[in-house]
Each structure stands twice: as C-alpha cells, then as structure tokens.
Amino acid sequence: MNGRLKKVLLLLLAIALLAGAGRVQQALNRDRDRLGLTHTEPLENAPPVLAFTTVALGGFRGLISNALWIRANELQDEDKFFEMMQLAEWITKLEPHFAQVWVHQAWNMSYNISVKFKENAPGNYADRWRWVKAGIELLRDQGLKYNPHDVLIHRELAWHFQHKLGANLDDGNMYYKQQWFREMGRVFGTNRLADMDGLVNPQSEENFRRLNLLTNQYKMDPKVLKEVETKYGPLEWRLPEAHAIYWAVQGLERARLNERKIDKEMLIQLRRVIYQDLQLSFQRGRLEFDPIVGGFEFGPNLDIIANASAAYEQAMEEDEKMRDHIKTAHRNMLRDAVYFLYTADRTREAQQWFRYLGEKHPDKLLLEGETNSFPRNLTLEDYCVAKVQEDVKETSRDRIKSAIQGLLIRAYRRLVFDEEAAAANLQLLARRTYASYMSQIKGNEARIGLPTYDEIKQSVLDRLLDQGRGLPPLYRAILRTKLGMPAEVPISAPSTNAASAAVSATAPAAKP
C-alpha cells in the first residue's frame, strides 16, 4: 500500500470516527438535558473569577472541586473552620450550578460548624448564630442567584427556617428567634399585622425603606409575600415559620416555570413544609410580649386554623403515597384546634371544629387509651377537660402554655359573672398544670421552660384589661373591681407623632 492511499484511508477513518463521536455526543446531550444536567441559563451578574472558572477550566472544574471538597472535610475534622470556609467558597465558584454544593456547604455551616461554639454569655449564642445566618445567606443570596429555579435549594432554605430557627432542638434556638425577630422588625414593624400594601405599592419614604430591605437584603418578592399572607394568613412575619412557608411557596412557583426538570418528590417536600409550618404557626405563631420591655413569648394563632386545615386537605389530594399519614396529622391538628379554641374561651368556634372533626373522623378515638372516646360519645366540654388532664402528664411546652393561658382567661371571665368558686377552681388547675410541667422538665428549663406563673397570669390579665383589644368596657370595670384595682384611665387620642412613638414601645398586637 503506497503512502498516498494510506493517508486517504486514515482520513476516511478519522471522518467516520468524528461522525460517530458526534452522534454519541448528541445522545449524551439529550440525556444530560433530560436529567437536568445541562444548564442553559447564563450566569448573570457573576463576578469575573466565577465567569472565568466556568468557561476556562471546562471539565477540569469537577476534578478540582472534588479535591477541594476532600480537603475541606479534613479541615472540618481539624476544627479549622475559617480556612474551610475559603475552600467552600472556591467549590461553589467552580460548580455554581450544582445545587448539592450549595446545600451541603450551607448545612455544614448551620448544623455542623455552628454547634462547635458555646454560649458567649448565659443565653447568648452570637457566635453560633453567625454560622447559622451564614448558611441561610449562602442559600438565599448566592445559591438562588445562580439557580433561581432549583427546588432543592428552596426546600433547604425553607427547612433552615422551619427546623434550625423554628424548632427547639438547638440550645440556641431562642437566641436565633430573637435575632430574626429584630431583623424582621425593621421590615414589618412592631405590629403583628404587617402593612403588605405598603410593601407592594409604597407611597412613603418609610415604605420605600422597608421595600429596599425586603428585596435587596432578604431577597423576597413583596407580591409573593402578599399572596402567601392572603392565602395562609394572618401570619407573624417576624417568626421563622412564616418564612419557611414563603420559601416553600416560592419554590413551588419556580418549579412550575421549569416543570420538565423537577423531581416530583421535591414538590411534595415543599408542600409538606407549608402544612407543617401552618400547624406550627397555629400552635405558637403569635407574639405576646414586647422585646423592648423584656423579651417575647409565643401564643397560639387561632385565626389561621381554617387555612391550616385547608392546606392539609390539599396535600392529601396531591400526595397519594402519603395520604394516610397526612390524614392522621390533619386529625391531630383538628384535635388541637378544638382544644386550643376551647381553652381560649372561643367556645362557638371550638364547637364548629369539634363537629367537623366528628364528620371527618367519626370512627377514630379522640383520647388516647379511652376505648369509648368516639366523637359521637363525647361532648365538647368532656373532650376538652380530658385533654387538660392529659396535658398535665405531657411535656409539650406550647400545649401546656396554651392550656394555662386558656384556664386563666376562663377564670377571669367567670369572676366577671360572679362565679367566684368556678374562677378559683380554674386558677388552681392552671397553677397545678404549671407546677406539674416545670417539675417534669427540670434541667431543661433554658430550652423548653416557661415564664413564671405570675408572669403568664399578668400577661393574660393585661390582655383582658387592654382598652383596645381586651374585654368590653363594662366587663373590664367589673374585673378591676373584683380584683381591687383602681378604675382605668381612658386613653385619649394621641397626636400623630405620639402615635408613632407608641408603636415602637408597645407589645405586638394580639387578640384575646
């Protein structure tokens, strides 16, 4: 074979191999697109170093990031957190479209690194909060910037608010809530019912300031915020549960715009965040004390019971696999709703939901261990009195606190109607409930303890005697007389400036 023929054959072979490689590459590209591995969206507003690494390094980015990840894990084991942070930043720059990178690094900061730090002072977890906040910001400010439609990052961000800030498993959870409360106070003010219209359509300098904070610092859309409030509210936006719901709703909306690349299991997890956090908001989604005066406490947000119930029913329709579990959770939520409403002296609403509970679950026991406690066999009062006795044996902080407050409210109302003996019995039961709970949690007071009994009692009395939100004037006057208190001094209409000053120095609004 002469040299010329050999060259022709080699050229033909090269062309055939290139054509074959092209067909294989097309198949690979289709598979990458189908699996969501191809990112066609540009890196908008990316810093120069990030733009360089994503283009110039090509496929070597994965190898480099793997090496950095191994080194970062070694540094974490050696407690060299700040050097590890630098490596984490490099990893996210090398793989900005890989959602697991952002989720892993944020989890590491909020859960693994933060707990390495102890109290700075009694009740002060400033160093730990710094890492928790850094994890949230990594997901919200950077991860979503480069992956705006990614469901996993939205779910993880919602989980941070629900679990890390909202739950009480971390010793620093109350400090986290206090810090978040202060930050959100700059956006939503000191009133429970935030001015949503002022954020959506700002007309004043103050509202433009609030909108700037909301959109630029906290990356939240005021229109989505109002939609969430309208559908699920009234929510307390200074508490983490409302933000968990927001980011879950935002994730579902972004997923709708990118449906072909979305794992349906992730959508179910986002919907789960919504109804779980609505239940938490119902149980303890109302602030009761002014942080300026002496911190804040939680109370049940009974105004969202209908929305929470509707969210459970929607989830049952959308999640066939978990339908039975959601149905059980919904039944437990309704049982709590009846109980909380009754102990808050909202008897008519309690009766309505008690009837609804019986219609939805006629063949389920209402009381644990009581084999005859079907809805048809119990009255509302029988059920709720039994629940109070059941709670005395439990250690659920929110349920116990709600029970104590409700008993005290009913006691003061009985006092107004000259039922002194009934009022005394209710107050005695409230005190015994408090003492039993505190004795059972001895050693864990810092994490799940209650304010003193006298403080709870005073907060209930203050709410009932409040001229704007409490009992009717005649009932307030009778109660003051029964308690040997001086007559109330009517509040005159304040000037505009005085009213503004009062807003910043009063406790959050709460319905009795």
N, C-alpha and C positions, 0 to 999 in steps of 0.2 A: 504494500500500500504506500503510494507516494505521499509526500508531505502535504501536498495541496488537498488531496482527498481527505486525509486525516483531519485537517483543520476544518473542512466543511462539515464532516461528521460530528466533530466536537462542538461546533457552533450550533448544529441542529439539536444535539443533545442538550446543550445549555438552554436553548429556546424552549424545548419540551419541559425541562425541569422548572424553568421560570413560570411557564404556563400552569404546570401542576401546582407549584407553590402558591400561585395567585388564586387558584380555585380553593386550595386548602385555607388560605388566608380569608377568603370570602366566607367560608363556612365558620371559621373561628370568629370572625367579626359578627356574624349573625348570632352565634351562641353567646358571645360577650354582651351583645345588646339585649338578647332575651333574658339573660341572667342579671341584668342591671350593672354589668361591669364596665360598660362604656359610658363615659361622661362627656356629653357633647356640649354642656353649658360652659361658657368661658369663665375663667377666674376673674371676676370683676373686682376692681379696686385692690388687687393683690399687690403687696409690697414687692420691690424689684427682686429680692432674693428668692421669694416664692415663685415668681414668674420664671426666673432663671432655672431653678431646680426642676420645675415641672416640664420644661422644654428641653433643656440642655442635657440633663442626666438620663432622660428616657427610661428604659427598663432597668437601669442600674439603681434607680431610686429604691426599689424594693429590697435589693440586697443590702444597700447602705442602711435603710431604716431597720431591717432585721438585726443588723449588727449593733445599731444604736439601742434597739429595744432590749437586747440581751444585756448590754452594758447598763442600761437604766435599771433593770431588775437587780443587778448586782449592787448598784449604788443604793437602792432602796433597802436591801438587806443590811447594808453597812450604815444605814441612817444618814446618808449623805444626800439630803433632800434637795438642797439648792442646786447642786450640780446635776442631780437627776431632773430637775425642772428644766434646765437648759437643754438637756438631751430630749426631753419630751417636746419642747418647742421645735427642735430640729426635726423630730419624727413627724410632727403634724405638718411641717413645711414640705417635707419630702412626699407625704401621702395625704394631701388636703382633701381628696375625695373619698378616702377610705373611712367610713363612719366609725368603724370599730376602734380606730386610733383615737378619735376624739372621746368616745365613750370610755375607753379603758383609762386614758390619762385623767379624765375628769373624775371617774370613780376612784382612781388611785389617790388623787388629792383629797377628795371629800371623805372617803371612808378609811383608807389605809394610812395615809400620812397624818391626817388631822388628829387621829386618836393617839398619836405618839406624844402629843402635847398635853400637859396637865393644866390645872387651873392657874391663872395668873394671880388670882385672889379669890376668896370664897365667892362662888357664883359667877366668876369672871373667866370666860373661856375665849379671850380675844385672839390668842394665837391659833387656837383650833378653828375659830370662826373664819380666820383669814384664809385657811386652806379650803374650808367648805365653800366659801364665797368664790374662791379662785376656780373651783371645779364647776360651779354654776356658770361663771362668766366664760370659761373656756367653751362650754357647750353653746351658750346663748350668743356670745359676742363673736366667736370665731368659727365654731363648728357649723352653725346655721348660716353664717355668712357665705361659706363656700359650698354648703349643702342645704340650700333652703327648702328642698322638698323631701329631705331624708326623714323617714318616720322613726327610725331608731334613735336619732339624736333628740327628736321631740319627746319620745317616750322617756328617754333617760333624764331629760330636763324636768319633765313632769314628775318623775319618780324622786328626784332630788328634793323637790318641794314637798311631795307627799310623805316621804319616808325620812329623809335626813333632817329636814326642818320641822315637819309636822308631827312625826311620831316621837315617843318619849324614850326610845331605846338608848339614845346617846345622853350621857350625863350633862352635856352642854346644850341640850335641846331648848331649854327655856331661854338661855342666852341668845341662841340663834333667832328664836322668835322675837325677842326684844329688839335685836339689831335690825331684823327685817321690818318690824313694826315702825321703827324710827325712820328707816329709809322710805318706806311706802307712805308714811305720814307727810312727806314732802310733796308727794304726788296727789294723794287722796284726802289730805287734810285730817282733821281730828274727829270728824263726824262719821258715824257708821255708814250712812248712805252717801256714797261718793257722787259728785257732780259729773255724771257721764256726759251730759250735753255740753258742758263747758270744755270737756276734752275733745269731743268730736267737732264742735263748732266754736272755738274760742273767740271771745269778743273782748276780753280784758287782758291787761298785761299779766295778771296773776295766772290766768288760764293758759296763756301762751307759755309762761314759765313752766307750768305743770306739764303741758303737752311736750315741751322740749325734753324734759326729764324722762317722760314716759317713752318717747320714741327713740331718742338718741342714747340715753344711758341704759334703759331697761329693754329696749328693742321690742316694744309692744305696740300693737296697732290699736288705736282708740276705737275704730269701728268694730273690730272683732271683740274688743273689751265690752263694748255696749251690747253687742249681740249675746255674749255669754251672760251678762248681767240680766238682760231681758228674758232669756230662756231659762236660766237656772237660779236667778237671784231672788231676793236681795242677798248678795254675798258680802262678806267682810274682806275687802281687798288689802287690808293690812296684815292678813294672816296667810300663811303659805298654801292652805288648801285651795283658795280661790285661784292662785297662780298655777297650781297643778292642773286645775280644770282648764284654765286658759290655754296652757301649752298643749294639753291633750286635744282640745278643740282645734287649735291652730294646726296641729299635726294631721288631724283628720282632713282639714280643708286643703292642706298642701298635698296630701296623698291623693285627693280627688283630682288634682291637676296633673298627677303623674301616675295614673292607676296601673298601667301595664308593668311597672317595675316595683310594685308594692306587694309585700308579703301580707296576706290577709290575717295571719296570726298577729302581726304587729297592730293592725287596725283594732282587733279585738282587745289587745292590751291597752290601747289608748281609750277605748270606750269603758274599759274596766276602771281606769283611773277616774273617769268622770263620775260614775255612780258611787265608787268607793269614797271619793273626796266629798261628794254631796252628802253622803251619810255622816262623814266626819264633821262637815260644816253644820249639819243639823244637830249633832251631838254637842259640839263645842265651838260653834262658829260665830259667837257674839262676844265682843269685848265688854267688860263691865267696869273696870277701874281705870282711872286716869293715870297714865305712866308718869306724868309730871309730879303728881302727888305722891305716888308710892307703888308704881308698877301696875300691871293689869292682870286680870283673871278672865277665864272663859266661862261662858254660859251657853245653853242650847239656843240655836237659831231655829225657832219653831216655825218661822214664816216660810221656810223652803221645803217643808215636808212634802207638799204636793209635787214639787219639781223633782225632788229626790226619788219619790215613788215612781214618777213617770220615766225617769232615767233608767231605773231598774227594769221596768216593763219593756222599754225599748231595747235594752240589752238582751232580754230574754228572746225577743224576736230575731235579733241579729246574730246571736251566738248559740246556735243549736247544740253544739257539743257541750257547752257548759250551762245549758238552760236549767237543769235541775238544781245545780249549785247556786245559780243566781236567784232562782225562785226561793230557795231556803234563806239566802241572805236578805231577800226582799221581805220575807215573812218576819225575820228577826228585826229588820228595820221598822216595820209596821208595829210590832210589839213594843219597841222602844218609843215610837211616836205616840202611841196611845198613853203609855206610862208617863212620858215627859209632859204631854199636854195636861194630863190629869193632875200631876203634881204641881204644875204651874197655874192651876185653877182655871184652865181653859176647857171646862168640862164639856161644853157643847161640841167643840171640835174633837175632843177625845172620844165622845160617843159616836160621832160620824166615822172616825177612823176605826173604832172598835167594831162597828157594824161592817165596814169594808173588809177588815181583817177576817171576820167570820165568813163573809161571802167568798173571799178568795181562797181561804184555807179552812173549810168547815170541819175537816177530819184530822186536823193537827192539834196536838196538845199546846195549850198556852203556857203552862207552868211545868218546869222540869220536875219529873218524879211524881207528878199528880196525875194519876191514870184516868181521872174523870174530868180533867180541865179542858174540855172541848168548848169552843165559843158558845155553843147553844146552852151550856150548863152553867155559865158564869155571867154575872152582871159586871158592868164596867167597874164598879166600886170593889167587888170581890177580887177581881183580877189585879187592880192597882194596889190594893192593900197587901195582897200576897206578894207582889213584886217588891214593895218596900221591904218586907221581911226577908225576901230572897236577897236583896242587895246588901243588907246588913252583913250577910255571910260572904259577900264577894269583895274584891279589891279593885273594882273598876272606878277610877278616880272621877271620870266625867259623870257616870251614872249616879255615884254617891253624892257628888256635889249638887247635881240637879235635884235629887231627892230631898236633900237637906233644904235647899232653897224653896222648893215647892211646899214642903211641910211648913216652913216658916211663913210663906205667903198665905197659905190657908189658915194658919194660926192667927195672923193679924186680921184677916177678914172675919174669922169667927168672933174675934174680940170686938170688931165694929158692930156686929149684930148681937151683942150681949150674951154670947155663948162662951163665957169665961172658962168653964170646965173643959169644953172641947178645945179651946185655944191652948190651955195649959197642957193637955194631953199631946197635942200636936208638937208643941215646943219640946216636951220631954222626949218624944220619939225622935225628933230632929237631933237633940243633944246626944241621945244614946247611939243613934246612927253614926254621928260624927266620931264619938269616942271609940266605937267598935272598929271603924275603918282605920283610924290612926293607930290603934293597938296592933292591927294586923299588918301594917306596913312599916313597923318600927325598923329603923335602919335605912329605909329608903325614902325618908321624908323629903330630901332635896330633889329627888327625881319625880315622885308622884304624890307628894304631900299636899295638903290643903292649907289655906289660910286658917287662922284661929277661928274657933266657933263664933266668938264675939264679932270678928271682922265680917264673917259671912252674914251674921244676923244684922249687923249695922248696914251692910250694903243692900240687903233686902228692904230694910226699913227706909233707907234713903230713897230707893226707887219708888216705894209706895207713897212717900210723902213729897216727891218731886212735883212742883206745881205745873210743870209742862207735860210730864209723862206718867204721873202716878195716878192715885185714886181720884175720884171726883172730889170737889172741894168739901162737900158735906162729910164724906167718909174720912177725909184727911183730918178734918176738925174733930170728929168723934175719936179717931185713933189717937190724936195728940192728947185729948182729954183723958182717955183711958190710960195712957202711958205717963200722965203727969207732966206733959211737955207744954211749954208756952205756946200761945196761938201763933200761927205762921204770919210772917210779914209779907204782904203781897209784893210781887216783883213788878216794878214799874217798867214801862217800855224803854229800853236803853237807846242811847244815841248810836249812830252808825259806827263811830269809832269804838265806842264801848262794847258794842256787839261783836266787833271783830276781835277785840282783846279777849272777850269772854270765850270765844270759840277755841282759842289756844290754851285756855286754862280750865276747861271743863271736861268731865269724863265723856267717853263716847256714848252716843245716844243708844238707848236700849228700851224695848217695850217691856212693861211689867208682865 
